Amino acid sequence: MIDRIIFKREFASTAYNISEEDNLNAKKEALDELNKVIGSEKMGKLFENIDEFTDVNLIYMFILSQYSNNKKMKMKLKMKFICKHPLSIRNKFIRGLFFK
């Protein structure tokens, strides 16, 4: 939680024809803006706490993992995601996120 409001909107909330890559980039830019405000240490803590959520969003997990050096945690979350969504690994975009 921060005292300032951060709002950056690139795509309409009703947009349905943006690519997965554009979706990833929009979310990454938003989290980069948050990183500028709260700092990399708090972003790393945010990543470490993502395991507390019952359903981990792969795109947010991937972006937040870039702010952490915790390789064990990264692997654990990837395996957790694959176990919950085994067919998702067939998607080329998702495979790209896993093996970056």
N, C-alpha and C positions, 0 to 999 in steps of 0.2 A: 504494500500500500504506500502510495506517495501523496504528497500534499498538492502536487501540480497535476493538472489534467493534460494528458497527451492524446492528441487526436490527429491521426493522419489517415486519410481515406483516398484510395486510388480507384477502387472498384465499387460499383453500387452493390448493396447487400442483396439485390435481386439478380445480380449477374449470374448467368449460368453457362455462358460460352467462353469463359476464360480457361486457358490451359492449366494443367497441373503445375507447370513450371512458373507461370505467371502468379498462380495462387501461392506457391512457395516463396517467390520473390517478394510479394506484397507482405506476407507474414514476417519474412526475414527483415524487411525494412522497418516494420513496426517494432519488432523486438530489438533491432539495432538502436532505434530512437529511445526505447526504454533503457537500454544499456547505457546510453549517454547520460541519462538522468540518474540512475541508481548505481551505476558502476559494475565492473566485471565481477567483483567479489560477491555481490548480492545476486547477480545473474547466475553465478556458479551454484549458489545455495538454492536458487529457484529450480535449477536442473536437478539437484540432489533430492529435492522434495517432491519431484514429479511422480515418484514411485508411490506416493500416498494416494494418488488419484486411482479410482477403480478402473477407468478406461483411459489409456494413454493415447493421445492423438499423435500419430507418427510424425507428422510434419512439425508440430511444436516440439516434440521430443528431439527430432533431428536438429532443429535450429538451436534449441537451448543447449544441446550437447556440445555445440561449438564454443560455448563459454566455460567448458569444464575439461579437465584433464583426467577425470575419473573413468578410465577404460573399463574397469570392472562393472561400474554402474551402467555405462553405455551398452555393454554386451547383455547385461541382465534385462534392460528395458527392451532391447531388440528381440530377445528370446521371448519375453512376456508378450510382446505384440504379435510375434509369429504364432505363438500358441493360441492366442485368442482369435487371430485372423489368418489361418493357414493358407487360404486361397489367394490372399492379397499378394503373396510373393510372385504370383504369375504376372503381375502388373510391372511393366518395364520401369516406370517411374519409381515405384516403391523399391524395386531391386536396386535402382541407382542410389536411393537414399541409404540403403543398408550397407552398401559396399563402397561408400565414399570415404 
